[in-house]
C-alpha cells in the first residue's frame, strides 16, 4: 500500500493512510489479544483462581541466576503449576469442605502419570505441538496448613513444569505475530518479569467488586492486570485449561479408569484437543 502511494491521486492520499492505519490496528490488536490469552493460560489463571488446589510456584526459589545464554532450562526459571481438570472442563470450587488432614493423608492427587498430548497452537510458534501434564489418580489435596480436601468424583489434579525463559519466547512471538528469534537478553528480561509476577508481592487482579480495573488504573510499573483478557475470554480459557485431553482420557481408561467418570472418547475426538 505504501509503495503505491506515488501513483494515487493527491485527493485520495488520506484514504490510503486511513486504510493503512486500519490494517495496522488490526494486526497489533490481534497480537495483544493473543498474548493476553497466552499470559492468562500459563500464569494469571493460577494466580487468580481461588481454589486451594490451584497454584503456581518456582521449583527452586533460591536458585542462582545464570547468564542469558545459559538461562533456558535452568532451575532459576523452572516453575510448577497445579490445577484441577475433568472430562468436560467443569470443576467444583470448595465442595466438599476441608477437614483436618488424616494421618497419614497420603500424597495430594494420588499417583501421577505423565501424559503427552498433541495440541494445536499459534502459527507463529509452529502451529501444532505436544505438551506434557502429570495427571493424578484423584483430586484430593492437603494444604500446607493441614486442611484436607477430599477427592471429588470425576476430577483430577494436573501438574506441569515449565521454563519461564521458553515461555517468554512463545509470549513474544504471539505478541508480535511472527516467529522472530529474539536475542537471549530480550528473553532474559521478559522471563525475569514473569518470575517477578510469581514471586513478588500479591496484587489484586480485579477491582473490589470483582470487575476488571478501569483503564486509568493500569498505568505504571507492575500493573500486571493490564495483561489480562476480558472476563468472557477468561471463562472460555478456564474450561479449555480444565478439560482433560483425548490422550489423557485414554490413559485414564487404560489405567482402569482410576475410579472416575470419563467422557465418551468419540465426543472428545469430535470436539478436538482444545
N, C-alpha and C positions, 0 to 999 in steps of 0.2 A: 504493500500500500504506500509506503513512504517513497520507494523508488519511483512510483508512478505519479507522484505529485507534480513533477515537472511538465506533464502533458495534460494536466487538469486545468480547466478554465479557472481564472482567478476568482470568479464569483462562487465557485464550488469548493474552494480550499477549506473553508470552515467545515463543510460536510465531511471531507476526508478526515480531518482532525477528530471530529466527533466520533466517527466510526472507529478510528484507530484507538481512541481512549476507551470506547466501549469494550473493544476486544481485550485491551489490557486489564481493565477492571474485572472482566470475567475470568481471565487467566489467574490473576492474583487472588481473587475471591475463592476460586476453586481450590487453589493451593492452600490457602489459610483454612478453609473448611475441612479439607482432608487432613491437614496437620493437627487441627484441634481434635478430630476424631481419633487420630493416632495417639496423641498425648493422653486423652481420656482412657483409651483402651489399655494402655500399658502402665500409666502412672496414676492419674487422678481418680479412676474408678476405685482403687484400693484405699485412697486417702479420704474419699467422700462416703464410702459405704459404712453404714452404722453397725453392721453385723460384727460380733466379736470373732467370727470365724474368718473374716476377711482382713488381710494385712499385706503390707509391702515393707521390706526391711533389707538393710545391707547384710550380706552374708558374713562379711568381716568388717565391721565398722571401724576397727583400729588399724586396718591395713595401710601401709605406706603408699603414697602416691608415686607413680613412676613417670618417666619421660613419656611424651606423647607417642613416640614410636613404639613403645612397649606397653602402652596402656590397655589396648584391646585384649580382652580375655583375662585381665588381671584381677586379683582379689579386691582391689580398691574400687572397681566398678561393678562387681558381682552383686546382684540383687535378687532376692527371693520373693515371690508372690504366692498368696494362697487365697482361694475363694471357694464358693460352693457352686456346683454345677448339677444339672439334671438333664433328663432326656428332652424336655421341652423348653428349657431355659427358665422355668418358673421355680423359684426357691422361696422358702419361708424365712422370716427375719428372726424372731425370737421365740418360736414355738418348736418344742416345749420350752418352758422357762428353765434357767440354770439351777443346778443343785450343787451341794458340796461334792467335790471330786471323790469318787470311790477309791478305796485303797486295795490294790493298785488300780488305777483307771485305764492303764494301757496307753499306747501312743495315740495321739489325735489322728483321726481319719483311718485308723486300722492299718492294713497292709497296702502299700502303694505299688502300682505297676506303671512303668513309663511307656507311653504310647506315642508313636509318631503319626501325625495326621497330615494329609495333603490339604492345602488351603489355597484359595485364590487371593492374590494381593494386588497392590497398585502396580500399574505397568511400569512406573518409574523405578521400582525395585525388583523388576524381573517378572512380574505377573504372578506366576504360581510358585509356591514354596512349600516347605514342610516345617512343622513345629512340634515340639515335644512338651507334653504335660504328664506329670505323675498323678494318676487317679487313685484315690483311696477306696478301700472297701466299704466305707460308710462315711457319715458326716459328723460323727461325734467329735467334740473338741473340748479341751481343758485350757482355760486361760492361765496366765501367769499368776493371777490372784487365787487360783484354785477353784474357780467356778466351772462346773461340768455341764456342757450342753449335749444331751443325748442324741443318738442317731435319729434322723428324720427319714422315713421311707422314701426311696427314690432319689435321694440326694447324696452327693459325694464331695469330698474335699479334692480340689485340684490345685497342685503346686507346680511352679515353674521357676527356673533360674535363668536370668537374663544378664547381658552385659550392657551397661548404660552407654558405653562408647559405641558399640554396634547399633544400639537403639537410636543414638543421636544421628548416625549416618542415615538410617531409614527415615527419621523425622525430617531431616533437612531435605532429603531427596523428594519426599512427599510434598513438603512446603514449596519447593521450587519447581515441582512437577517435571523433574528430569533426573537422570541417573548420573549426574556430575559427581566425580570423585573428589570430595572436599579434602583439603590438606589436614594432616593429623592435628595441627594446632587449633584448627577450627572445631574439629570433632571433640578435642580435649576441652575446649571452653564450653561447648554445649553439654557434654557429659558431666562436667563439674556443676553446671546449673541444675541438671536433673538430680544429681546427688544432693545438692543443697536443698532442693524441694523435699526430698525424702527424709533427710537427717536434720533439717532446720526446725525452727520453732513452728508448731502447728498454726495454721491460719483458718479462718472461717471461709469456706469455699462458696457459701451463699450468704445472702443477707439474713437478717434476723427472722424474716417471715418465710425463709426457705426459697425465695426467688433469686434470680441472678442479680448481680450487682449492676447498678446504673453505670453507663459509660464514663461518667465523670469520676468514678471511684477506682478505675482500673489503671490510672496513670501513676508512674513511678516504679522504682525497683521492687522486686519480689511481690508484685501484684499478680500472682500466678493464675488467678481466676480468669485473666484475660485469655488464657489458652483453652478455656472450656467451650465445648459446643453447646448448642441450645438444649433445653430440657428434653424436648421431644427426641432429639438425636441421641441424647444420653440414655433415654429409656430404651430405644431400639438397640443401642450398643450393649446395654446391660443384658438383654435377652440373648443376643448373639454370643457374648462372652460366657454366659452361664449355661449355654447349650453344649452338651457332650457331642463331639464329632462322631461321624459314622464309624471311624476306626476305633474310637474309644468305646462306643456301644458294642461293637463286635467283640472287643476284648472282654467287656463285662459278661457278655453271653458265653464266650469261650471259657471264662473262669467261673462257670456255673451260675452266672447271673449275679454273684456276690450278694444275693439276698435282696435285690431291689428290683423295682419295676423298670423295664426298658421299653422304649417306644419301638413300634414295628420298624424294622430296618428299611422296608420299602418306602415308608414315609420319609425317613431320613435321607435316603438316596435322592428322592424326588425334590426335597427341599434344598439339597446341597449342603456343603460343609459350613456355610455361614451360620 
